[in-house]
Amino acid sequence: MEKEIGKVTHYFDKAMVAVIKVSDKLKVGDTVKFAHALGEFTQQISSMQVDHKNIDSVKAGDEVAIKVDQATHESAKVFKIE
């Protein structure tokens, strides 16, 4: 089951980091899917940062930086896989 939990607001291609504005809880270990016009991919979150500090979880309204396995794009939708 998938639930939309956010949108990519920034993508840093050289670092392969996506900044996501989340609309629900998200934690390290969760599996997410990034979907955009050119495709989609699924990955498990191995680390997250807020203000360059490692964290374990975020809540609705937070912006979080996540290292991604594949290229994504700004405005890509992010879904949590249950």
mmCIF file of the N, C-alpha and C atoms, coordinates in Angstrom:
data_MODEL
# 
_entry.id   MODEL 
# 
loop_
_atom_site.group_PDB 
_atom_site.id 
_atom_site.type_symbol 
_atom_site.label_atom_id 
_atom_site.label_alt_id 
_atom_site.label_comp_id 
_atom_site.label_asym_id 
_atom_site.label_entity_id 
_atom_site.label_seq_id 
_atom_site.pdbx_PDB_ins_code 
_atom_site.Cartn_x 
_atom_site.Cartn_y 
_atom_site.Cartn_z 
_atom_site.occupancy 
_atom_site.B_iso_or_equiv 
_atom_site.pdbx_formal_charge 
_atom_site.auth_seq_id 
_atom_site.auth_comp_id 
_atom_site.auth_asym_id 
_atom_site.auth_atom_id 
_atom_site.pdbx_PDB_model_num 
ATOM 1   N N  . MET A 1 1  ? 0.836  -1.175 0.000   1.00 0.00 ? 1  MET A N  1 
ATOM 2   C CA . MET A 1 1  ? 0.000  0.000  0.000   1.00 0.00 ? 1  MET A CA 1 
ATOM 3   C C  . MET A 1 1  ? 0.891  1.253  0.000   1.00 0.00 ? 1  MET A C  1 
ATOM 4   N N  . GLU A 1 2  ? 0.506  2.244  -0.782  1.00 0.00 ? 2  GLU A N  1 
ATOM 5   C CA . GLU A 1 2  ? 1.277  3.479  -0.879  1.00 0.00 ? 2  GLU A CA 1 
ATOM 6   C C  . GLU A 1 2  ? 0.463  4.650  -0.359  1.00 0.00 ? 2  GLU A C  1 
ATOM 7   N N  . LYS A 1 3  ? 1.155  5.585  0.291   1.00 0.00 ? 3  LYS A N  1 
ATOM 8   C CA . LYS A 1 3  ? 0.515  6.805  0.775   1.00 0.00 ? 3  LYS A CA 1 
ATOM 9   C C  . LYS A 1 3  ? 1.420  7.973  0.431   1.00 0.00 ? 3  LYS A C  1 
ATOM 10  N N  . GLU A 1 4  ? 0.881  8.982  -0.249  1.00 0.00 ? 4  GLU A N  1 
ATOM 11  C CA . GLU A 1 4  ? 1.692  10.151 -0.581  1.00 0.00 ? 4  GLU A CA 1 
ATOM 12  C C  . GLU A 1 4  ? 2.047  10.894 0.703   1.00 0.00 ? 4  GLU A C  1 
ATOM 13  N N  . ILE A 1 5  ? 3.339  11.132 0.905   1.00 0.00 ? 5  ILE A N  1 
ATOM 14  C CA . ILE A 1 5  ? 3.788  11.770 2.148   1.00 0.00 ? 5  ILE A CA 1 
ATOM 15  C C  . ILE A 1 5  ? 4.654  12.996 1.904   1.00 0.00 ? 5  ILE A C  1 
ATOM 16  N N  . GLY A 1 6  ? 4.775  13.435 0.649   1.00 0.00 ? 6  GLY A N  1 
ATOM 17  C CA . GLY A 1 6  ? 5.562  14.626 0.427   1.00 0.00 ? 6  GLY A CA 1 
ATOM 18  C C  . GLY A 1 6  ? 5.929  14.863 -1.015  1.00 0.00 ? 6  GLY A C  1 
ATOM 19  N N  . LYS A 1 7  ? 6.742  15.923 -1.194  1.00 0.00 ? 7  LYS A N  1 
ATOM 20  C CA . LYS A 1 7  ? 7.166  16.328 -2.522  1.00 0.00 ? 7  LYS A CA 1 
ATOM 21  C C  . LYS A 1 7  ? 8.610  16.813 -2.432  1.00 0.00 ? 7  LYS A C  1 
ATOM 22  N N  . VAL A 1 8  ? 9.391  16.498 -3.476  1.00 0.00 ? 8  VAL A N  1 
ATOM 23  C CA . VAL A 1 8  ? 10.773 16.959 -3.539  1.00 0.00 ? 8  VAL A CA 1 
ATOM 24  C C  . VAL A 1 8  ? 10.763 18.462 -3.834  1.00 0.00 ? 8  VAL A C  1 
ATOM 25  N N  . THR A 1 9  ? 11.397 19.249 -2.955  1.00 0.00 ? 9  THR A N  1 
ATOM 26  C CA . THR A 1 9  ? 11.469 20.700 -3.160  1.00 0.00 ? 9  THR A CA 1 
ATOM 27  C C  . THR A 1 9  ? 12.793 21.115 -3.786  1.00 0.00 ? 9  THR A C  1 
ATOM 28  N N  . HIS A 1 10 ? 13.846 20.342 -3.542  1.00 0.00 ? 10 HIS A N  1 
ATOM 29  C CA . HIS A 1 10 ? 15.158 20.597 -4.132  1.00 0.00 ? 10 HIS A CA 1 
ATOM 30  C C  . HIS A 1 10 ? 15.829 19.254 -4.407  1.00 0.00 ? 10 HIS A C  1 
ATOM 31  N N  . TYR A 1 11 ? 16.646 19.229 -5.457  1.00 0.00 ? 11 TYR A N  1 
ATOM 32  C CA . TYR A 1 11 ? 17.424 18.031 -5.740  1.00 0.00 ? 11 TYR A CA 1 
ATOM 33  C C  . TYR A 1 11 ? 18.841 18.455 -6.087  1.00 0.00 ? 11 TYR A C  1 
ATOM 34  N N  . PHE A 1 12 ? 19.798 17.896 -5.375  1.00 0.00 ? 12 PHE A N  1 
ATOM 35  C CA . PHE A 1 12 ? 21.207 18.187 -5.605  1.00 0.00 ? 12 PHE A CA 1 
ATOM 36  C C  . PHE A 1 12 ? 21.817 16.987 -6.319  1.00 0.00 ? 12 PHE A C  1 
ATOM 37  N N  . ASP A 1 13 ? 21.976 17.120 -7.651  1.00 0.00 ? 13 ASP A N  1 
ATOM 38  C CA . ASP A 1 13 ? 22.368 15.966 -8.461  1.00 0.00 ? 13 ASP A CA 1 
ATOM 39  C C  . ASP A 1 13 ? 23.773 15.458 -8.176  1.00 0.00 ? 13 ASP A C  1 
ATOM 40  N N  . LYS A 1 14 ? 24.733 16.339 -7.917  1.00 0.00 ? 14 LYS A N  1 
ATOM 41  C CA . LYS A 1 14 ? 26.104 15.864 -7.663  1.00 0.00 ? 14 LYS A CA 1 
ATOM 42  C C  . LYS A 1 14 ? 26.181 15.089 -6.357  1.00 0.00 ? 14 LYS A C  1 
ATOM 43  N N  . ALA A 1 15 ? 25.443 15.514 -5.345  1.00 0.00 ? 15 ALA A N  1 
ATOM 44  C CA . ALA A 1 15 ? 25.444 14.828 -4.046  1.00 0.00 ? 15 ALA A CA 1 
ATOM 45  C C  . ALA A 1 15 ? 24.396 13.716 -3.993  1.00 0.00 ? 15 ALA A C  1 
ATOM 46  N N  . MET A 1 16 ? 23.494 13.684 -4.981  1.00 0.00 ? 16 MET A N  1 
ATOM 47  C CA . MET A 1 16 ? 22.375 12.731 -5.008  1.00 0.00 ? 16 MET A CA 1 
ATOM 48  C C  . MET A 1 16 ? 21.563 12.831 -3.712  1.00 0.00 ? 16 MET A C  1 
ATOM 49  N N  . VAL A 1 17 ? 21.151 14.051 -3.391  1.00 0.00 ? 17 VAL A N  1 
ATOM 50  C CA . VAL A 1 17 ? 20.363 14.322 -2.192  1.00 0.00 ? 17 VAL A CA 1 
ATOM 51  C C  . VAL A 1 17 ? 19.083 15.027 -2.603  1.00 0.00 ? 17 VAL A C  1 
ATOM 52  N N  . ALA A 1 18 ? 17.957 14.531 -2.093  1.00 0.00 ? 18 ALA A N  1 
ATOM 53  C CA . ALA A 1 18 ? 16.655 15.151 -2.323  1.00 0.00 ? 18 ALA A CA 1 
ATOM 54  C C  . ALA A 1 18 ? 16.180 15.781 -1.023  1.00 0.00 ? 18 ALA A C  1 
ATOM 55  N N  . VAL A 1 19 ? 15.689 17.021 -1.116  1.00 0.00 ? 19 VAL A N  1 
ATOM 56  C CA . VAL A 1 19 ? 15.070 17.684 0.027   1.00 0.00 ? 19 VAL A CA 1 
ATOM 57  C C  . VAL A 1 19 ? 13.562 17.527 -0.149  1.00 0.00 ? 19 VAL A C  1 
ATOM 58  N N  . ILE A 1 20 ? 12.927 16.981 0.876   1.00 0.00 ? 20 ILE A N  1 
ATOM 59  C CA . ILE A 1 20 ? 11.507 16.656 0.799   1.00 0.00 ? 20 ILE A CA 1 
ATOM 60  C C  . ILE A 1 20 ? 10.737 17.439 1.849   1.00 0.00 ? 20 ILE A C  1 
ATOM 61  N N  . LYS A 1 21 ? 9.641  18.068 1.436   1.00 0.00 ? 21 LYS A N  1 
ATOM 62  C CA . LYS A 1 21 ? 8.694  18.680 2.367   1.00 0.00 ? 21 LYS A CA 1 
ATOM 63  C C  . LYS A 1 21 ? 7.685  17.572 2.674   1.00 0.00 ? 21 LYS A C  1 
ATOM 64  N N  . VAL A 1 22 ? 7.663  17.102 3.926   1.00 0.00 ? 22 VAL A N  1 
ATOM 65  C CA . VAL A 1 22 ? 6.834  15.950 4.274   1.00 0.00 ? 22 VAL A CA 1 
ATOM 66  C C  . VAL A 1 22 ? 5.485  16.374 4.838   1.00 0.00 ? 22 VAL A C  1 
ATOM 67  N N  . SER A 1 23 ? 4.470  15.579 4.542   1.00 0.00 ? 23 SER A N  1 
ATOM 68  C CA . SER A 1 23 ? 3.113  15.842 5.014   1.00 0.00 ? 23 SER A CA 1 
ATOM 69  C C  . SER A 1 23 ? 2.647  14.771 6.003   1.00 0.00 ? 23 SER A C  1 
ATOM 70  N N  . ASP A 1 24 ? 3.568  13.912 6.416   1.00 0.00 ? 24 ASP A N  1 
ATOM 71  C CA . ASP A 1 24 ? 3.259  12.839 7.362   1.00 0.00 ? 24 ASP A CA 1 
ATOM 72  C C  . ASP A 1 24 ? 4.561  12.408 8.036   1.00 0.00 ? 24 ASP A C  1 
ATOM 73  N N  . LYS A 1 25 ? 4.477  11.516 8.995   1.00 0.00 ? 25 LYS A N  1 
ATOM 74  C CA . LYS A 1 25 ? 5.675  11.021 9.680   1.00 0.00 ? 25 LYS A CA 1 
ATOM 75  C C  . LYS A 1 25 ? 6.526  10.190 8.730   1.00 0.00 ? 25 LYS A C  1 
ATOM 76  N N  . LEU A 1 26 ? 7.842  10.273 8.932   1.00 0.00 ? 26 LEU A N  1 
ATOM 77  C CA . LEU A 1 26 ? 8.784  9.496  8.133   1.00 0.00 ? 26 LEU A CA 1 
ATOM 78  C C  . LEU A 1 26 ? 9.985  9.211  9.009   1.00 0.00 ? 26 LEU A C  1 
ATOM 79  N N  . LYS A 1 27 ? 10.535 7.978  8.907   1.00 0.00 ? 27 LYS A N  1 
ATOM 80  C CA . LYS A 1 27 ? 11.683 7.635  9.750   1.00 0.00 ? 27 LYS A CA 1 
ATOM 81  C C  . LYS A 1 27 ? 12.691 6.795  8.972   1.00 0.00 ? 27 LYS A C  1 
ATOM 82  N N  . VAL A 1 28 ? 13.916 6.760  9.492   1.00 0.00 ? 28 VAL A N  1 
ATOM 83  C CA . VAL A 1 28 ? 14.954 5.917  8.916   1.00 0.00 ? 28 VAL A CA 1 
ATOM 84  C C  . VAL A 1 28 ? 14.447 4.473  8.948   1.00 0.00 ? 28 VAL A C  1 
ATOM 85  N N  . GLY A 1 29 ? 14.645 3.765  7.850   1.00 0.00 ? 29 GLY A N  1 
ATOM 86  C CA . GLY A 1 29 ? 14.173 2.387  7.736   1.00 0.00 ? 29 GLY A CA 1 
ATOM 87  C C  . GLY A 1 29 ? 12.897 2.267  6.919   1.00 0.00 ? 29 GLY A C  1 
ATOM 88  N N  . ASP A 1 30 ? 12.143 3.384  6.781   1.00 0.00 ? 30 ASP A N  1 
ATOM 89  C CA . ASP A 1 30 ? 10.930 3.356  5.955   1.00 0.00 ? 30 ASP A CA 1 
ATOM 90  C C  . ASP A 1 30 ? 11.310 3.169  4.488   1.00 0.00 ? 30 ASP A C  1 
ATOM 91  N N  . THR A 1 31 ? 10.404 2.578  3.729   1.00 0.00 ? 31 THR A N  1 
ATOM 92  C CA . THR A 1 31 ? 10.582 2.427  2.292   1.00 0.00 ? 31 THR A CA 1 
ATOM 93  C C  . THR A 1 31 ? 9.720  3.471  1.598   1.00 0.00 ? 31 THR A C  1 
ATOM 94  N N  . VAL A 1 32 ? 10.325 4.204  0.662   1.00 0.00 ? 32 VAL A N  1 
ATOM 95  C CA . VAL A 1 32 ? 9.615  5.257  -0.056  1.00 0.00 ? 32 VAL A CA 1 
ATOM 96  C C  . VAL A 1 32 ? 9.772  5.067  -1.557  1.00 0.00 ? 32 VAL A C  1 
ATOM 97  N N  . LYS A 1 33 ? 8.827  5.654  -2.291  1.00 0.00 ? 33 LYS A N  1 
ATOM 98  C CA . LYS A 1 33 ? 8.890  5.648  -3.748  1.00 0.00 ? 33 LYS A CA 1 
ATOM 99  C C  . LYS A 1 33 ? 8.912  7.098  -4.221  1.00 0.00 ? 33 LYS A C  1 
ATOM 100 N N  . PHE A 1 34 ? 9.838  7.408  -5.114  1.00 0.00 ? 34 PHE A N  1 
ATOM 101 C CA . PHE A 1 34 ? 9.913  8.714  -5.753  1.00 0.00 ? 34 PHE A CA 1 
ATOM 102 C C  . PHE A 1 34 ? 9.310  8.564  -7.147  1.00 0.00 ? 34 PHE A C  1 
ATOM 103 N N  . ALA A 1 35 ? 8.320  9.387  -7.485  1.00 0.00 ? 35 ALA A N  1 
ATOM 104 C CA . ALA A 1 35 ? 7.663  9.291  -8.791  1.00 0.00 ? 35 ALA A CA 1 
ATOM 105 C C  . ALA A 1 35 ? 7.656  10.656 -9.468  1.00 0.00 ? 35 ALA A C  1 
ATOM 106 N N  . HIS A 1 36 ? 8.126  10.683 -10.718 1.00 0.00 ? 36 HIS A N  1 
ATOM 107 C CA . HIS A 1 36 ? 8.134  11.910 -11.518 1.00 0.00 ? 36 HIS A CA 1 
ATOM 108 C C  . HIS A 1 36 ? 7.840  11.541 -12.967 1.00 0.00 ? 36 HIS A C  1 
ATOM 109 N N  . ALA A 1 37 ? 7.750  12.541 -13.816 1.00 0.00 ? 37 ALA A N  1 
ATOM 110 C CA . ALA A 1 37 ? 7.331  12.327 -15.207 1.00 0.00 ? 37 ALA A CA 1 
ATOM 111 C C  . ALA A 1 37 ? 8.214  11.345 -15.972 1.00 0.00 ? 37 ALA A C  1 
ATOM 112 N N  . LEU A 1 38 ? 9.494  11.267 -15.608 1.00 0.00 ? 38 LEU A N  1 
ATOM 113 C CA . LEU A 1 38 ? 10.421 10.412 -16.353 1.00 0.00 ? 38 LEU A CA 1 
ATOM 114 C C  . LEU A 1 38 ? 10.586 9.020  -15.759 1.00 0.00 ? 38 LEU A C  1 
ATOM 115 N N  . GLY A 1 39 ? 9.910  8.735  -14.657 1.00 0.00 ? 39 GLY A N  1 
ATOM 116 C CA . GLY A 1 39 ? 10.004 7.409  -14.069 1.00 0.00 ? 39 GLY A CA 1 
ATOM 117 C C  . GLY A 1 39 ? 9.820  7.428  -12.565 1.00 0.00 ? 39 GLY A C  1 
ATOM 118 N N  . GLU A 1 40 ? 10.130 6.304  -11.967 1.00 0.00 ? 40 GLU A N  1 
ATOM 119 C CA . GLU A 1 40 ? 10.004 6.170  -10.525 1.00 0.00 ? 40 GLU A CA 1 
ATOM 120 C C  . GLU A 1 40 ? 10.976 5.124  -10.020 1.00 0.00 ? 40 GLU A C  1 
ATOM 121 N N  . PHE A 1 41 ? 11.276 5.196  -8.717  1.00 0.00 ? 41 PHE A N  1 
ATOM 122 C CA . PHE A 1 41 ? 12.101 4.178  -8.085  1.00 0.00 ? 41 PHE A CA 1 
ATOM 123 C C  . PHE A 1 41 ? 11.740 4.108  -6.609  1.00 0.00 ? 41 PHE A C  1 
ATOM 124 N N  . THR A 1 42 ? 12.061 2.973  -6.020  1.00 0.00 ? 42 THR A N  1 
ATOM 125 C CA . THR A 1 42 ? 11.767 2.722  -4.611  1.00 0.00 ? 42 THR A CA 1 
ATOM 126 C C  . THR A 1 42 ? 13.080 2.471  -3.882  1.00 0.00 ? 42 THR A C  1 
ATOM 127 N N  . GLN A 1 43 ? 13.166 2.967  -2.649  1.00 0.00 ? 43 GLN A N  1 
ATOM 128 C CA . GLN A 1 43 ? 14.355 2.723  -1.840  1.00 0.00 ? 43 GLN A CA 1 
ATOM 129 C C  . GLN A 1 43 ? 13.999 2.792  -0.362  1.00 0.00 ? 43 GLN A C  1 
ATOM 130 N N  . GLN A 1 44 ? 14.860 2.199  0.442   1.00 0.00 ? 44 GLN A N  1 
ATOM 131 C CA . GLN A 1 44 ? 14.731 2.295  1.891   1.00 0.00 ? 44 GLN A CA 1 
ATOM 132 C C  . GLN A 1 44 ? 15.563 3.489  2.357   1.00 0.00 ? 44 GLN A C  1 
ATOM 133 N N  . ILE A 1 45 ? 15.024 4.253  3.302   1.00 0.00 ? 45 ILE A N  1 
ATOM 134 C CA . ILE A 1 45 ? 15.750 5.406  3.825   1.00 0.00 ? 45 ILE A CA 1 
ATOM 135 C C  . ILE A 1 45 ? 16.815 4.921  4.790   1.00 0.00 ? 45 ILE A C  1 
ATOM 136 N N  . SER A 1 46 ? 18.075 5.230  4.457   1.00 0.00 ? 46 SER A N  1 
ATOM 137 C CA . SER A 1 46 ? 19.184 4.799  5.317   1.00 0.00 ? 46 SER A CA 1 
ATOM 138 C C  . SER A 1 46 ? 19.663 5.924  6.228   1.00 0.00 ? 46 SER A C  1 
ATOM 139 N N  . SER A 1 47 ? 19.426 7.179  5.812   1.00 0.00 ? 47 SER A N  1 
ATOM 140 C CA . SER A 1 47 ? 19.798 8.310  6.666   1.00 0.00 ? 47 SER A CA 1 
ATOM 141 C C  . SER A 1 47 ? 19.010 9.540  6.249   1.00 0.00 ? 47 SER A C  1 
ATOM 142 N N  . MET A 1 48 ? 18.814 10.430 7.220   1.00 0.00 ? 48 MET A N  1 
ATOM 143 C CA . MET A 1 48 ? 18.109 11.686 6.972   1.00 0.00 ? 48 MET A CA 1 
ATOM 144 C C  . MET A 1 48 ? 18.830 12.788 7.733   1.00 0.00 ? 48 MET A C  1 
ATOM 145 N N  . GLN A 1 49 ? 18.731 14.011 7.203   1.00 0.00 ? 49 GLN A N  1 
ATOM 146 C CA . GLN A 1 49 ? 19.331 15.153 7.890   1.00 0.00 ? 49 GLN A CA 1 
ATOM 147 C C  . GLN A 1 49 ? 18.388 16.346 7.856   1.00 0.00 ? 49 GLN A C  1 
ATOM 148 N N  . VAL A 1 50 ? 18.419 17.106 8.942   1.00 0.00 ? 50 VAL A N  1 
ATOM 149 C CA . VAL A 1 50 ? 17.761 18.401 9.022   1.00 0.00 ? 50 VAL A CA 1 
ATOM 150 C C  . VAL A 1 50 ? 18.833 19.373 9.510   1.00 0.00 ? 50 VAL A C  1 
ATOM 151 N N  . ASP A 1 51 ? 19.037 20.451 8.775   1.00 0.00 ? 51 ASP A N  1 
ATOM 152 C CA . ASP A 1 51 ? 20.075 21.430 9.106   1.00 0.00 ? 51 ASP A CA 1 
ATOM 153 C C  . ASP A 1 51 ? 21.441 20.764 9.295   1.00 0.00 ? 51 ASP A C  1 
ATOM 154 N N  . HIS A 1 52 ? 21.773 19.824 8.415   1.00 0.00 ? 52 HIS A N  1 
ATOM 155 C CA . HIS A 1 52 ? 23.069 19.123 8.400   1.00 0.00 ? 52 HIS A CA 1 
ATOM 156 C C  . HIS A 1 52 ? 23.313 18.271 9.653   1.00 0.00 ? 52 HIS A C  1 
ATOM 157 N N  . LYS A 1 53 ? 22.241 17.905 10.364  1.00 0.00 ? 53 LYS A N  1 
ATOM 158 C CA . LYS A 1 53 ? 22.359 17.023 11.536  1.00 0.00 ? 53 LYS A CA 1 
ATOM 159 C C  . LYS A 1 53 ? 21.577 15.749 11.263  1.00 0.00 ? 53 LYS A C  1 
ATOM 160 N N  . ASN A 1 54 ? 22.212 14.597 11.548  1.00 0.00 ? 54 ASN A N  1 
ATOM 161 C CA . ASN A 1 54 ? 21.530 13.323 11.359  1.00 0.00 ? 54 ASN A CA 1 
ATOM 162 C C  . ASN A 1 54 ? 20.368 13.208 12.335  1.00 0.00 ? 54 ASN A C  1 
ATOM 163 N N  . ILE A 1 55 ? 19.243 12.722 11.822  1.00 0.00 ? 55 ILE A N  1 
ATOM 164 C CA . ILE A 1 55 ? 18.056 12.509 12.645  1.00 0.00 ? 55 ILE A CA 1 
ATOM 165 C C  . ILE A 1 55 ? 17.460 11.155 12.298  1.00 0.00 ? 55 ILE A C  1 
ATOM 166 N N  . ASP A 1 56 ? 16.554 10.682 13.161  1.00 0.00 ? 56 ASP A N  1 
ATOM 167 C CA . ASP A 1 56 ? 15.920 9.382  12.935  1.00 0.00 ? 56 ASP A CA 1 
ATOM 168 C C  . ASP A 1 56 ? 14.508 9.485  12.376  1.00 0.00 ? 56 ASP A C  1 
ATOM 169 N N  . SER A 1 57 ? 13.832 10.640 12.608  1.00 0.00 ? 57 SER A N  1 
ATOM 170 C CA . SER A 1 57 ? 12.453 10.771 12.145  1.00 0.00 ? 57 SER A CA 1 
ATOM 171 C C  . SER A 1 57 ? 12.080 12.238 11.972  1.00 0.00 ? 57 SER A C  1 
ATOM 172 N N  . VAL A 1 58 ? 11.026 12.461 11.176  1.00 0.00 ? 58 VAL A N  1 
ATOM 173 C CA . VAL A 1 58 ? 10.468 13.798 10.975  1.00 0.00 ? 58 VAL A CA 1 
ATOM 174 C C  . VAL A 1 58 ? 8.948  13.706 11.055  1.00 0.00 ? 58 VAL A C  1 
ATOM 175 N N  . LYS A 1 59 ? 8.319  14.873 11.219  1.00 0.00 ? 59 LYS A N  1 
ATOM 176 C CA . LYS A 1 59 ? 6.862  14.932 11.291  1.00 0.00 ? 59 LYS A CA 1 
ATOM 177 C C  . LYS A 1 59 ? 6.327  15.809 10.166  1.00 0.00 ? 59 LYS A C  1 
ATOM 178 N N  . ALA A 1 60 ? 5.018  15.825 10.004  1.00 0.00 ? 60 ALA A N  1 
ATOM 179 C CA . ALA A 1 60 ? 4.378  16.632 8.965   1.00 0.00 ? 60 ALA A CA 1 
ATOM 180 C C  . ALA A 1 60 ? 4.818  18.083 9.069   1.00 0.00 ? 60 ALA A C  1 
ATOM 181 N N  . GLY A 1 61 ? 5.138  18.677 7.923   1.00 0.00 ? 61 GLY A N  1 
ATOM 182 C CA . GLY A 1 61 ? 5.555  20.070 7.867   1.00 0.00 ? 61 GLY A CA 1 
ATOM 183 C C  . GLY A 1 61 ? 7.057  20.272 7.835   1.00 0.00 ? 61 GLY A C  1 
ATOM 184 N N  . ASP A 1 62 ? 7.819  19.234 8.201   1.00 0.00 ? 62 ASP A N  1 
ATOM 185 C CA . ASP A 1 62 ? 9.284  19.337 8.202   1.00 0.00 ? 62 ASP A CA 1 
ATOM 186 C C  . ASP A 1 62 ? 9.842  19.223 6.787   1.00 0.00 ? 62 ASP A C  1 
ATOM 187 N N  . GLU A 1 63 ? 11.041 19.762 6.587   1.00 0.00 ? 63 GLU A N  1 
ATOM 188 C CA . GLU A 1 63 ? 11.808 19.530 5.371   1.00 0.00 ? 63 GLU A CA 1 
ATOM 189 C C  . GLU A 1 63 ? 13.020 18.711 5.754   1.00 0.00 ? 63 GLU A C  1 
ATOM 190 N N  . VAL A 1 64 ? 13.267 17.643 5.019   1.00 0.00 ? 64 VAL A N  1 
ATOM 191 C CA . VAL A 1 64 ? 14.334 16.718 5.353   1.00 0.00 ? 64 VAL A CA 1 
ATOM 192 C C  . VAL A 1 64 ? 15.156 16.401 4.113   1.00 0.00 ? 64 VAL A C  1 
ATOM 193 N N  . ALA A 1 65 ? 16.455 16.239 4.292   1.00 0.00 ? 65 ALA A N  1 
ATOM 194 C CA . ALA A 1 65 ? 17.352 15.857 3.200   1.00 0.00 ? 65 ALA A CA 1 
ATOM 195 C C  . ALA A 1 65 ? 17.603 14.353 3.280   1.00 0.00 ? 65 ALA A C  1 
ATOM 196 N N  . ILE A 1 66 ? 17.432 13.684 2.151   1.00 0.00 ? 66 ILE A N  1 
ATOM 197 C CA . ILE A 1 66 ? 17.604 12.233 2.078   1.00 0.00 ? 66 ILE A CA 1 
ATOM 198 C C  . ILE A 1 66 ? 18.547 11.909 0.929   1.00 0.00 ? 66 ILE A C  1 
ATOM 199 N N  . LYS A 1 67 ? 19.532 11.067 1.191   1.00 0.00 ? 67 LYS A N  1 
ATOM 200 C CA . LYS A 1 67 ? 20.430 10.557 0.141   1.00 0.00 ? 67 LYS A CA 1 
ATOM 201 C C  . LYS A 1 67 ? 19.619 9.577  -0.703  1.00 0.00 ? 67 LYS A C  1 
ATOM 202 N N  . VAL A 1 68 ? 19.622 9.781  -2.028  1.00 0.00 ? 68 VAL A N  1 
ATOM 203 C CA . VAL A 1 68 ? 18.830 8.914  -2.902  1.00 0.00 ? 68 VAL A CA 1 
ATOM 204 C C  . VAL A 1 68 ? 19.733 8.006  -3.731  1.00 0.00 ? 68 VAL A C  1 
ATOM 205 N N  . ASP A 1 69 ? 19.192 6.847  -4.102  1.00 0.00 ? 69 ASP A N  1 
ATOM 206 C CA . ASP A 1 69 ? 19.931 5.847  -4.866  1.00 0.00 ? 69 ASP A CA 1 
ATOM 207 C C  . ASP A 1 69 ? 19.965 6.153  -6.358  1.00 0.00 ? 69 ASP A C  1 
ATOM 208 N N  . GLN A 1 70 ? 18.949 6.891  -6.836  1.00 0.00 ? 70 GLN A N  1 
ATOM 209 C CA . GLN A 1 70 ? 18.837 7.211  -8.251  1.00 0.00 ? 70 GLN A CA 1 
ATOM 210 C C  . GLN A 1 70 ? 18.464 8.682  -8.388  1.00 0.00 ? 70 GLN A C  1 
ATOM 211 N N  . ALA A 1 71 ? 18.658 9.203  -9.589  1.00 0.00 ? 71 ALA A N  1 
ATOM 212 C CA . ALA A 1 71 ? 18.307 10.601 -9.840  1.00 0.00 ? 71 ALA A CA 1 
ATOM 213 C C  . ALA A 1 71 ? 16.806 10.793 -9.742  1.00 0.00 ? 71 ALA A C  1 
ATOM 214 N N  . THR A 1 72 ? 16.413 11.937 -9.188  1.00 0.00 ? 72 THR A N  1 
ATOM 215 C CA . THR A 1 72 ? 15.010 12.320 -9.134  1.00 0.00 ? 72 THR A CA 1 
ATOM 216 C C  . THR A 1 72 ? 14.906 13.767 -9.594  1.00 0.00 ? 72 THR A C  1 
ATOM 217 N N  . HIS A 1 73 ? 13.771 14.390 -9.421  1.00 0.00 ? 73 HIS A N  1 
ATOM 218 C CA . HIS A 1 73 ? 13.565 15.752 -9.902  1.00 0.00 ? 73 HIS A CA 1 
ATOM 219 C C  . HIS A 1 73 ? 12.776 16.557 -8.876  1.00 0.00 ? 73 HIS A C  1 
ATOM 220 N N  . GLU A 1 74 ? 12.958 17.875 -8.916  1.00 0.00 ? 74 GLU A N  1 
ATOM 221 C CA . GLU A 1 74 ? 12.119 18.735 -8.092  1.00 0.00 ? 74 GLU A CA 1 
ATOM 222 C C  . GLU A 1 74 ? 10.668 18.527 -8.515  1.00 0.00 ? 74 GLU A C  1 
ATOM 223 N N  . SER A 1 75 ? 9.768  18.587 -7.571  1.00 0.00 ? 75 SER A N  1 
ATOM 224 C CA . SER A 1 75 ? 8.330  18.360 -7.743  1.00 0.00 ? 75 SER A CA 1 
ATOM 225 C C  . SER A 1 75 ? 7.952  16.887 -7.831  1.00 0.00 ? 75 SER A C  1 
ATOM 226 N N  . ALA A 1 76 ? 8.923  15.978 -7.738  1.00 0.00 ? 76 ALA A N  1 
ATOM 227 C CA . ALA A 1 76 ? 8.590  14.549 -7.712  1.00 0.00 ? 76 ALA A CA 1 
ATOM 228 C C  . ALA A 1 76 ? 7.756  14.265 -6.461  1.00 0.00 ? 76 ALA A C  1 
ATOM 229 N N  . LYS A 1 77 ? 6.785  13.414 -6.609  1.00 0.00 ? 77 LYS A N  1 
ATOM 230 C CA . LYS A 1 77 ? 5.958  13.016 -5.467  1.00 0.00 ? 77 LYS A CA 1 
ATOM 231 C C  . LYS A 1 77 ? 6.669  11.890 -4.713  1.00 0.00 ? 77 LYS A C  1 
ATOM 232 N N  . VAL A 1 78 ? 6.500  11.889 -3.389  1.00 0.00 ? 78 VAL A N  1 
ATOM 233 C CA . VAL A 1 78 ? 7.125  10.874 -2.562  1.00 0.00 ? 78 VAL A CA 1 
ATOM 234 C C  . VAL A 1 78 ? 6.022  10.101 -1.843  1.00 0.00 ? 78 VAL A C  1 
ATOM 235 N N  . PHE A 1 79 ? 6.086  8.778  -1.963  1.00 0.00 ? 79 PHE A N  1 
ATOM 236 C CA . PHE A 1 79 ? 5.082  7.900  -1.350  1.00 0.00 ? 79 PHE A CA 1 
ATOM 237 C C  . PHE A 1 79 ? 5.759  7.000  -0.338  1.00 0.00 ? 79 PHE A C  1 
ATOM 238 N N  . LYS A 1 80 ? 5.095  6.767  0.789   1.00 0.00 ? 80 LYS A N  1 
ATOM 239 C CA . LYS A 1 80 ? 5.576  5.802  1.788   1.00 0.00 ? 80 LYS A CA 1 
ATOM 240 C C  . LYS A 1 80 ? 4.936  4.461  1.456   1.00 0.00 ? 80 LYS A C  1 
ATOM 241 N N  . ILE A 1 81 ? 5.744  3.418  1.412   1.00 0.00 ? 81 ILE A N  1 
ATOM 242 C CA . ILE A 1 81 ? 5.262  2.060  1.128   1.00 0.00 ? 81 ILE A CA 1 
ATOM 243 C C  . ILE A 1 81 ? 5.012  1.364  2.461   1.00 0.00 ? 81 ILE A C  1 
ATOM 244 N N  . GLU A 1 82 ? 3.790  0.934  2.668   1.00 0.00 ? 82 GLU A N  1 
ATOM 245 C CA . GLU A 1 82 ? 3.424  0.253  3.921   1.00 0.00 ? 82 GLU A CA 1 
ATOM 246 C C  . GLU A 1 82 ? 3.569  -1.241 3.755   1.00 0.00 ? 82 GLU A C  1 
# 
